Amino acid sequence: MKIALRLLAALLVLVLAVAALLWFLFDGEQVRPQLENQLSSVLGRPVSIAELELSLTQGQLVAREIVIADDPEFSEQPFVQAAELSLSVAWWPLVSQQQLRIRSLRLHQPHIALRQNAAADWNFASLGLAAPGPAQPVDAASADFALRVDELRIEQGQVAVTLSDGRERSYEQVLMQANDVAAELAFPVLIKAQSPGGGSVSIDGKLGPWRTGNAVLTPLRAELNLLRFDLAGSGLVGAEAGVAGLLDFAGRIDSDQGQLQMEGRLQAQGLQLMPSAEPLTVPMVVDYQASYDLNRRRGQLSKGSLGTGASGIALAGDFVQTDAGLALDLRANANDLAVDDVQALLPAFGIALPEQAQLAGGTLGVAMQMKGTLDRLEVAGPVQLSETTMVGFSLGDALSAALSIVGVRAPGETRIERADLILRSNPSGMRIGDLNARIAALGDIRGEGRVAADGALDMQLQLKLDEELTQSGGLLGSSGARVMGFASRSGVGIKVGGSLDQPSFVPDQSTVANAVVSGLLGSRREADAPESEPEEVVGSLFEAIRGKEKRD
């Protein structure tokens, strides 16, 4: 036992002696320039280190106050700043030959600045490029051993992103872990970060071989996950656009030779795509497959579906990265889609119904074009509704003032047998054209108009009453029947004003006068009654209506 203790003590003394020798032989000021040169060569950027020391307790080299310069075409400010960099190295080459061979590298609490220029290029694209030239894979035969790192870690990092239009966002608690890193090989990599607004981002896959000349073209195959990603807080759109929502995404990305293939499912909570639109109360679900050319900055959505999960609108089209952001040119099509499945999504695109109103039952057909960036999205195209009922709003009650001219009580239920219209919606509001609707037990409505961004209404409608309603003259008897006959044949003009919350329906004076004069003067001529001026007839009629309303 005593012999074993003596051997253990001797071994401990030997280890301490070797450590002391290493400490004595180590010259940080001689190794520091070598480390700076090695890192500068690997990154293609000037690297400076304020201090380098040997930590015997950690068995590592510790570099302090590290600065990696940015591409001078982007900024004179640093690309990376870090308080500390820890390296594990091959000790014998370091002590005997003063040669640095990195085994592991850990960057602690770095600040990384990602910058985009007006051409949508990124400052990290030139990493690993010692001199300008086309993007090329690293040649394994000529690769320096120093490019190989057993373990690479970035801990508690901060990534500041500056887009081409000056928008800035910061990603916190950045963690990057890569093993068996070699510039000429594909190696496993894991990246996690806290996104602006409290969400999270993670990328887990394989990266490499590294493409010198344009790091953006470096192959990547990975799983991408976003959790509660803040659409507005991320800086993807301008704050003034009124676009908002929290995104969850799970999918795959596969990038090689500058061609990016993507597929996955996106769920948006509280989505809002128009400044005046109300946030959605249900998740919007998008399933998609898409490709993107990193060189041309153009992509294609080959297959997509937008809905609530039960069913959806088919999506396809193109998108391109522009100075103003990601510009979309998509087609949205659906035939005989259940209204109940998609009506909750309409507010996100600025399509609104009167307060407390909703559609129940029936089918929807659309053939829409979606163009523009997310903060300037325009949705336009034909819409068809069939056999649906508007619950919580009665068009007949809203038109009661106009219909009371002939003493007709309109139906309380608004059942839309069919409705065709051309819709154009953008951040400034919504325009409705070529409206042609058939309302059960009421008649046909044609017209056009506009809904402003603040919900203000300005529409001109023409109502042709059902023949069944013209069978009785109401309070005007046979004269009323003539008036209603005119209303059935030629229609009554109605101006819609107010707002979506409180719409107002006012009969057009000229069309009302035409209908009334046509009916009343015709009946007076039959009775050889003396003619009156049209204004007098209409005035007397409205007096009669007011008297009836008071009696009611």
Summary of the structure (lengths in Angstrom):
residues: 552
radius of gyration: 36.4
end to end distance: 115.2
largest distance: 142.2
contacts: 1799
relative contact order: 0.05
helix: 26%
strand: 47%
